């Protein structure tokens, strides 16, 4: 992947007229040009998880939509009523447009082609009605995201950190009822100390020639189950510390924005994958609600 915010692949097409392909995950059809857009198979567990979330009747804002990694499962399986998909890579926008049509959900999504880190200070986007027909006539790259006060749920699927988008997520969240943020982040966690193995038992020792990243990935798979309901004891201390700091930061942003008290509650911390030795890609499900007067 080439450096830069668009994460464009370094691929040379050797045979064929173009690089467009289709890929199916969990019944969701994705379309993308392999010479222009990346595809991350390592996020499959999170795509399966969001597909199972109870989103009926909700409006989703996906701040880093890409080709629709999470936008499409939210619409196809989680039954979100409507999605605002934000993306600044024009090639990914075209792929997302095709994916929405392939899955028959194009009337329930509006694509915002532009830099989602910047939000208009005055405009309030319509959650559903004004977006009819917006898919095929998406405007040119916009310098600002014209959305406020519309989201029941916000997906922040950017690593190594989505923190730059937290103020935007707070602005698009419904000010009267709040909602849930799904915050992706790479968290560094030092390996846990191993207890000395019993005499003759070397199962707890690293195998000769085994890479550190491989050991850590196996440990994550064995001890940190995917899906909802992860016991608190299984959450690594570094993940919990990061999540608590994120919850405090988001609460401060919401209170500064709206001028009244808010509460933030950690619902779940989900391990997605081992990103590098001692670094895990995790997702924080953070509930944000205004405090009643």
ChimeraX attribute file (.defattr): number of C-alpha atoms within 10 A of each C-alpha:
attribute: neighborCount
match mode: 1-to-1
recipient: residues
	/A:1	11
	/A:2	10
	/A:3	9
	/A:4	7
	/A:5	8
	/A:6	18
	/A:7	14
	/A:8	18
	/A:9	16
	/A:10	13
	/A:11	14
	/A:12	9
	/A:13	10
	/A:14	8
	/A:15	7
	/A:16	7
	/A:17	7
	/A:18	11
	/A:19	16
	/A:20	14
	/A:21	11
	/A:22	14
	/A:23	12
	/A:24	9
	/A:25	13
	/A:26	11
	/A:27	11
	/A:28	20
	/A:29	19
	/A:30	24
	/A:31	24
	/A:32	25
	/A:33	19
	/A:34	19
	/A:35	16
	/A:36	19
	/A:37	25
	/A:38	19
	/A:39	16
	/A:40	7
	/A:41	10
	/A:42	12
	/A:43	15
	/A:44	15
	/A:45	16
	/A:46	22
	/A:47	21
	/A:48	19
	/A:49	17
	/A:50	21
	/A:51	23
	/A:52	16
	/A:53	15
	/A:54	13
	/A:55	20
	/A:56	14
	/A:57	12
	/A:58	20
	/A:59	27
	/A:60	29
	/A:61	28
	/A:62	28
	/A:63	28
	/A:64	24
	/A:65	26
	/A:66	28
	/A:67	28
	/A:68	27
	/A:69	24
	/A:70	24
	/A:71	31
	/A:72	28
	/A:73	26
	/A:74	30
	/A:75	27
	/A:76	17
	/A:77	19
	/A:78	21
	/A:79	18
	/A:80	25
	/A:81	17
	/A:82	27
	/A:83	28
	/A:84	26
	/A:85	26
	/A:86	24
	/A:87	25
	/A:88	21
	/A:89	22
	/A:90	17
	/A:91	19
	/A:92	24
	/A:93	26
	/A:94	19
	/A:95	22
	/A:96	27
	/A:97	24
	/A:98	22
	/A:99	25
	/A:100	25
	/A:101	16
	/A:102	15
	/A:103	16
	/A:104	12
	/A:105	16
	/A:106	24
	/A:107	17
	/A:108	21
	/A:109	28
	/A:110	25
	/A:111	24
	/A:112	27
	/A:113	22
	/A:114	20
	/A:115	18
	/A:116	24
	/A:117	17
	/A:118	16
	/A:119	19
	/A:120	15
	/A:121	12
	/A:122	9
	/A:123	12
	/A:124	15
	/A:125	18
	/A:126	14
	/A:127	22
	/A:128	17
	/A:129	10
	/A:130	10
	/A:131	19
	/A:132	13
	/A:133	14
	/A:134	16
	/A:135	22
	/A:136	15
	/A:137	9
	/A:138	16
	/A:139	12
	/A:140	10
	/A:141	14
	/A:142	14
	/A:143	15
	/A:144	16
	/A:145	23
	/A:146	18
	/A:147	24
	/A:148	23
	/A:149	20
	/A:150	23
	/A:151	28
	/A:152	22
	/A:153	26
	/A:154	27
	/A:155	25
	/A:156	26
	/A:157	22
	/A:158	19
	/A:159	15
	/A:160	15
	/A:161	15
	/A:162	17
	/A:163	18
	/A:164	13
	/A:165	17
	/A:166	20
	/A:167	17
	/A:168	21
	/A:169	31
	/A:170	25
	/A:171	22
	/A:172	25
	/A:173	27
	/A:174	20
	/A:175	20
	/A:176	12
	/A:177	13
	/A:178	24
	/A:179	22
	/A:180	23
	/A:181	27
	/A:182	23
	/A:183	25
	/A:184	24
	/A:185	24
	/A:186	24
	/A:187	23
	/A:188	16
	/A:189	14
	/A:190	12
	/A:191	14
	/A:192	7
	/A:193	6
	/A:194	8
	/A:195	8
	/A:196	10
	/A:197	11
	/A:198	9
	/A:199	6
	/A:200	6
	/A:201	9
	/A:202	11
	/A:203	9
	/A:204	11
	/A:205	12
	/A:206	11
	/A:207	10
	/A:208	6
	/A:209	6
	/A:210	9
	/A:211	11
	/A:212	14
	/A:213	15
	/A:214	13
	/A:215	15
	/A:216	19
	/A:217	18
	/A:218	13
	/A:219	13
	/A:220	17
	/A:221	14
	/A:222	9
	/A:223	10
	/A:224	18
	/A:225	16
	/A:226	18
	/A:227	17
	/A:228	13
	/A:229	11
	/A:230	15
	/A:231	11
	/A:232	11
	/A:233	8
	/A:234	11
	/A:235	17
	/A:236	16
	/A:237	13
	/A:238	13
	/A:239	23
	/A:240	17
	/A:241	12
	/A:242	16
	/A:243	24
	/A:244	17
	/A:245	12
	/A:246	19
	/A:247	21
	/A:248	14
	/A:249	15
	/A:250	23
	/A:251	21
	/A:252	15
	/A:253	19
	/A:254	26
	/A:255	15
	/A:256	12
	/A:257	13
	/A:258	14
	/A:259	9
	/A:260	12
	/A:261	15
	/A:262	19
	/A:263	18
	/A:264	24
	/A:265	16
	/A:266	17
	/A:267	14
	/A:268	21
	/A:269	27
	/A:270	25
	/A:271	25
	/A:272	25
	/A:273	20
	/A:274	22
	/A:275	19
	/A:276	15
	/A:277	17
	/A:278	16
	/A:279	20
	/A:280	22
	/A:281	22
	/A:282	24
	/A:283	24
	/A:284	25
	/A:285	21
	/A:286	24
	/A:287	18
	/A:288	26
	/A:289	21
	/A:290	20
	/A:291	13
	/A:292	9
	/A:293	5
